[in-house]
């Protein structure tokens, strides 16, 4: 049996300022500049997952999605196409990053060979 005579602990909600939001945005931009392929990839993955989840819930008749059920089939199709395009763009960005890494690695190997030959 659960004891309901005690109240739950108080939750402290901290107020945030505009500077907190700016700092978070600066941090996110720094992450994007440091690793653009990964940032765009995960952004696309979460976008696709969110759209897919909304479509699944709408098709299943979830009561809390009743406002979404008014969405037309055309709108749902457009969202699906956008999700596919976002996934394709993310895959292209990730593939470009992998290709760039491979080219840089190959260049480093060739440079190391050339140094060994020059030293010999």
C-alpha positions, 0 to 999 in steps of 0.5 A: 500500500502506498503512503499518501499522507506525506506530500511529494518533495517540492520541485525547484524550477529555475528561471532562465534568462535570455543569456542562458538561451543565447549560451545554449544556441552558441554551444549548439552552433559550436557543435555544428561547426565542429562536426557538421555531418553528425549534427545534420545527420542526427537532426534529420534522424530526429525529424524523420522519427518525429514525423513518422511517430506523428503519422503512426499516432494519427493512423492509430487514432490516438486521442491526443492526436485528434487535432492532427487527424484533420490533416489531409492525405496530401499534407501527410504525403508532403510530410512523408516526402520531406522526411525522406528528403531530410534523410537523404540529405543527411545520408549525403552529408554523412557520406561526404564526411566519410569520403573526406576522411578517406581521402585525407587518410589516403593522402596521409598514407601517400605522404608517409610513403613519399617521406620514407622513399626520400629518406631511403 
